[in-house]
Each structure stands twice: as structure tokens, then as C-alpha cells.
Amino acid sequence: MALDRSRIRALCFDVDGTLSDTDDHLVARLAAMLDAIPLVSGRRAERLARQAVMAAETPVHGAYAKLDELGLDVLVFALRDRLAAIRRRGADLERTRNLAAADELPHEMVAGVKEMIVALAAHFPMCAISTGSAQRVERFLRHYGVREHFVAVIGAQTTLRMKPHPEPLRFGAAAMKVEPHQCLMIGDTTIDMRTGVAAGAQTVGVLCGFGAESELVATGAQLILRTTSDLLGVLCPADDPLGKTASPDPNG
């Protein structure tokens, strides 16, 4: 099914792998550990790390969704937040060499996304929907100076249910004063596509994160983009005069 641009009144963005370059961050951490293993170093370590991260992402999201379904997510997230607080107290986040503590630092933003957000904010209300904590997403958006462009930041504990349940998107739609079917859900995983479909929203899959094109299409993506910032050229081509993707050319 093709994207119906005339129906789009608001934008719902996933965060990890869509706005935030989380996959490269995780790959770098895992590759650093693999690099110490004999015969698994350098480029081979990075390749294996990327394959592992990509393979684990959907099952991890699925596990979070199952905890949410069973009503155990509050307990798990409370424990995670307690451990994170202890970790922060024991490390200087600006100078630490501790990989676990460094994870609290804001990740890189996907190339071209900041400019895209600023341009699209002139045309659409936006919200961010994450299975992580809202506080972490808030820090990320403030760090890159774009928090003001988001009507709402929806984390794992903002609503009773989380993605792929439609409640987070419905919450975002209400905050943006539109109906769920008028929203466009943009994300990099099957969880994001299923969330959009369940809420009656349209969906766009991006390939700069964890998901593969075939699985995104199979779970409802109506449009596939190489990278998130390409959305600007789709929705507001006049604001994207170069008409070029920010994604590196795989051929060179």
C-alpha cells in the first residue's frame, strides 16, 4: 500500500536506530570486547558485533513487550533504573573509560536528522515514542537542541502498555491533538511497524537502524527509506533542495 501524504497530520518517531545512532554505539562496545579474543580482531570483530546486534534487536524488543503484557515491566524498569543510578554515582560520565557508564552519555544523532526535525517542525507536530526511559530520550533531544520541537516524549512507563501495543501512539496523537489514523509512525524495527498498524496509522521503515527491509515490509511498512532524514524529501521536498540521502553510498 502506498503512503497517503494527504492523510498525514502528525509524526511519531521511534528513537533508538531512528533518531539516535544506537546500533553503531552498541556495535562499537561489543566489538571492543570481541577484539580481545584471539583471531577475532579488527574488522572481523566489528562485523561479528554488528551481526550480533542486528540479530538480537527484535527478540529484545519482543521480550520487553512480553514483560509489558504480563505486567512485569514496572518491576524490571525500576530495577534497571536503580542500577543505572548506582552506576552514575560511581563514574564521571565526561571522563570515564567504563563502557557501562559511558552508555549514559547521549548517543550520536543519525546524520541529517537534526536538520530534518527543524524543517519538519514548521509543518507537523511531532512526538517521540521509545521502549526506553523517557528521561533518557529527554536528555538525548535536549543534548542536540531539538526537544522544543516535540510535543511529547513517550517512554516505557509513560503509558500502561508500550510498543507494539497501540497505546503509546494513541497517547502521542492525543497530545498532538490529532487522530491516530492521521499520524505517521517512523521507525527501524518490526515493533514500530506493528505499533503503527495496530493504531491505524501509516508507517515508514528506515534502514539506518536495526531492521531489514524485508521484515519491515512484512510487518506493514508502507514506505522504506535508506535513512531517517530522507523523510524530509518525501514530506516537504521544497525544504530539501539537494534531494540527496544522508546515508553513505554502499557502492562507494
N, C-alpha and C positions, 0 to 999 in steps of 0.2 A: 504494500500500500504506500502511495506517495505521500509526502508531507503536505498538509494543507496549511499554507502560511497564513491564509486569511483568518484561520481559527485561533492563531497564537496571540494571547494577550499577556502572558507572563512566562518567566523562565525559572526552572528549578534545576540547579546544578548539584550533581554529586561533587565530592571534594577530592578524596584520595584517588589519584590516577586521572582525574578530570581537570581540576584546577591546580592541584598540588602534584608535583613530580614524585609521588611517594614510591613508585616502583623502582626508580633509579636509586633512591635513598636506601631502600631495603636490599636491593641487589648489591650496592656498594658495601653494606655492612656484612652480608653473607659472604661475598667474595673475599673480604678481608680475612674472614675466618678460614675459608677454604684454601686460601693462598698459603697457609702454613702447613698444609698437608703435602707430603712428598708426591711428586708427579701431577699435582693439581695446583697449578700456579698460573699467574698472569692471565692471559686471555681465556685460557681454559676454565680457570676459576670463575671468571666473570660470566662466561657462557653458561656454566652449570648453575651458578647462582640465579641468573635470570630465568632459566628453565624452571628451577625450583619455586621461585616466587610466583611466576605465572601460573604454575600448576596448583599452587596452594591457595590462591586468592579466592576462587569460587567456593571451595569447601569451607574455608574460614568464614566467609560471609554466611554460608549455609548453617554453620554451627551457631553463629550469633543469632540467626533467625530462629533456630530451633530452641535456643535458650529463651528467647523472647516469647515464643509460642508456649513454652512450659512455665512462664512466669518466673524464671530464674535469672533473668538478665540484670535486675536491680542488684542482687547479691553479688554477681560476678563483677559488674562495673564498679560497685562500691569497693570491692577488694582490689581491683586494678587501680582505682584512684588512690587508695591508701598506700599501695606500693609505690606509685608514682610520686606521691608527696614525700615519702621517706627518701626516695632516690634523689629528688630535687634538693632536699635539705643537706644531703651529703656530697653535693658536687657543685662546682662553679660552672654554670652552663655556658659561660662565654669562653672558658679556657679549658674545660675538661677534655681528657682523652678517653673518658669512659664512654663506650659506644651506647650503652643503655641510657645513660643520662643525656647524651647528645641527641637522642631521639626526641627530647622535649623541645629542641630548637625548631623553629619553623622550617619546613621543607622548602625546596625551590619551587617557584611557581612555573607551571608549564609555559613554554615560550609563547609570547604573544597574547597570553590570557589577560594580563593587566590592561593592556590597550583595548582588548575586546570588551572587557567588563565596563570600562569607562564609556566606550562608544555605545554599547547596547543599553546602558542605564538611561540614556536620553530617550529611549523608545519603549522600554519594558521594565516593569517591576521585577525584581529577582529575589530568590531565596536560595540558601544552601542547605542541602539535606545530606547528613552523614550518619554512618553507623558508629562513628567515634564520638567523643565528647564534644558538646557544643563549645566548651571553654577552649579546647584545642583549636577548633575551627575559627573561633573569635580571634585568638592570638594570631593565627595564620593570616586572616584577612586584614587585621589591623597592621601587622608587620609590613604588608605590601600596600597599605594605604587605600584599600578598596572597601573596607567594612561599611562605609556610609552608603554604598550602592546596593546593599542587600536589606530588604525589608525584614527578613527573618533568617536566623540561623537555627537549624533544627538538628539536634544531636540524638544520640541513642536514648536519652532519658527525657527528652522534651515531650514525647507522646507515650501513651501506654504501649503501643506497638511500634516497631521500627521496620525499615525496608526488609523484605519486599512487600510487607503489608502496606496498603494504600494510605493509612492514617497520616504518616508524615507529610505526604504530598497534599493531602486534603487540608492539613493544618497550615501548610505554606500557602495554599490557594486562598484560604480564608484570610490570612494575614495580608495577602496582596490584593484582597477584595475582588477576586475572580472566581469562576467555577473551575473545578479540577479539569474538566474537558478542554478548557481554554489554556491550559498550561502545556509547556514543552519540557519534558524531562530529558536532561542531558547527562550521560554517564558512560563509564567504560566497562561495566560488568553486566552480567545477566540479571543480577539483583536489581540494578537500576532500571533495566528494560521491563522487568516483571512488575516493578513498582508503578511505573507509568501506565502500563497496560491495565493493571488492577484498578487504578484510579480513573481510567477513561481518558488519560492524557495522551498526547503524541510523544514519540520517543526518538532521540538521536543517540547513536552509539559512536564513541570516539576510540581511535586505535592507539592513543598515546599512553594508555594505562595498562590494565591487566587483561582485558578481554580480547578474544579473537573475533574476527568479522563474522565467521560462520555461526558462532554461538550467539552473538548479539542479534543477528538477523533472525535466528531460530526462535529467540525469545521476545521478538516484537519490534526491533529497531526498524523505523521507517526510513531512516537515512543514516549512512555511515560516513564519518569524516576522518581524515587522517589524524587530525589533532583538533583540540577544542577550539582554538582561536579561528579555525575555518568557519565556525558558525557565523561570524560577523559577515562574511561574504555571502552567506546564504540568506540571512535575515535582513541585512542592511548593506547591500552591495555598494551603495553610494558612499558609505563610510569606510570602505575597503578598496581604495582606488588602485592599489597594486594587484589585487586579486590573486595573491600568492599565499600558499600554505606556509606556516611556520615550521612544519615538520621537515626534517632533513630528507633529502632525496636518497633513497636506499641504493640508487644506481650511481651515486657519485657526487 
